[in-house]
């Protein structure tokens, strides 16, 4: 799990998004405990023939 300050997000956003795609959870800490978590969710719908 990655935890970063909101002001640090811009510097490494692309790198952290790549980690999220690979299964890592990303927490952005914000003032007043209004934290944001970013997770990657992928659903592949099976097609029926």
N, C-alpha and C positions, 0 to 999 in steps of 0.2 A: 504494500500500500504506500502510495506517495502522498505526502502532505506538504503543501507549499502555501506561502502567503499570496494573497491576491495581487499584490504589486509585483511579484516575481513571475507571474504567469506569462507575460509577453515575451520574456527573454528566451524561454525554453519550450514554448507551447507545442511546436511541431514535434520535438523529441518526446514530450510527455504524452501527446496523442498517440504516437506510435507505440509507446509502452502500454497504453490503455487498450489499443487494438489487440495487443498480444496477451491480454488478460489481467493486466495490473489495474487496481482501483486508484483513482486520482481524487484527492480531497483538496479543495481550495478553502483555506481558512479565511473567514471574513469577520469583521467586527461584530460584537454582540452575539457570538455563537451562531451566526447565520451562515454556516458552512455549506459548501456545494460539493457534492460528490459526482464524479463523472465515471460512468462505466460504459463499456461497449456491449451492446446487445445486438445479436444477429440472429434472425430467424429465417430459415429457408423453408418455404412452403413446398411440399411435395406436389407435383402435378400428377393428376390422374389421367390415365389414357382411356 
